[in-house]
Amino acid sequence: MERRGQMEDSVWAFSSRARSIITFVMIFAALLLVLLILVIVGVPNNPPSQESGATIALKIPHVTREQKEDHPSAAQPYVEPLSWEPRAFLYHHMLTDEECDHLINLAKPNMQKSTVVDSATGRSKDSRVRTSSGTFLNRGQDPVIARIEQKIADFTFIPVDHGEGLQVLHYEVGQKYEPHYDYFHDSFNTKNGGQRVATVLMYLSDVEAGGETVFPAAKVNASLIPNWDELSECAQGGLSVRPKKGMALLFWSMSPDVNTDSKSLHGGCPVISGNKWSATKWLHVNKYSVPS
């Protein structure tokens, strides 16, 4: 009888453990079911895409080149990612024809031969690597410039007061700018605003042939660029952008780890036919002070 009682106690203990395990499994399954329901309910039927997020943040639509080609008559602004090494983006239809013409007309009376920065002294000097002519416009000089500078701030998320004044440039046939960096190699020019972090290059005119902006150190297969065979020989040496009136090119001179980006090396190819007008806005890490 005693042995029988021990067996009954063992069976009861085993049954108790089995019931506990079954109960635990059922609770766990129920929790999984609840979690699955929450996930299904929590995910919207039409989740916002990266494009719609960019639209809200930049206040401009974000579409691909293919989508644009499907609607060639559309002239609304849109952003096209161009490269990640270096980080570069095209803002199509950023400026109106009137804004482009306004900048050109303001600049024409004051154009002078362009200079470059002497890396040893940090001061400007003449150089054969840059053969264009140009002039600077004051930051916020008039309502049109102020509106353009606000567009740049909305595009880059960099405050207006971090930017230098606009530099308007004119390239005639044969004129060019050899590949260079926009960030500084000296300490003199970083005293005001710190290092240049990004550049916005706005094209104020179309160019019949040549005049492309080329990134010879970009990590892309340049031959996959649309209409690559129509580019000048200079432009076929890397990732290139053909000038188009009203379009703006944003590229970053510093990488996300706050180091200068050597892949941002860029140049202006020689103009083969026509004239090239452009406006450059250099943006700094910190507030850039301009004469009042």
Beta strands, then each sheet from edge to edge (+ up, - down):
strand 1: 78-84
strand 2: 87-92
strand 3: 112-113
strand 4: 116-117
strand 5: 124-125
strand 6: 133-136
strand 7: 167-171
strand 8: 177-180
strand 9: 196-203
strand 10: 209-210
strand 11: 213-215
strand 12: 239-241
strand 13: 248-252
strand 14: 266-268
strand 15: 271-273
strand 16: 276-284
sheet 1: 1+ 2- 13+ 9- 16+ 7- 6+ 3-
sheet 2: 4+ 5-
sheet 3: 8+ 14- 11+ 12-
sheet 4: 10+ 15-
end
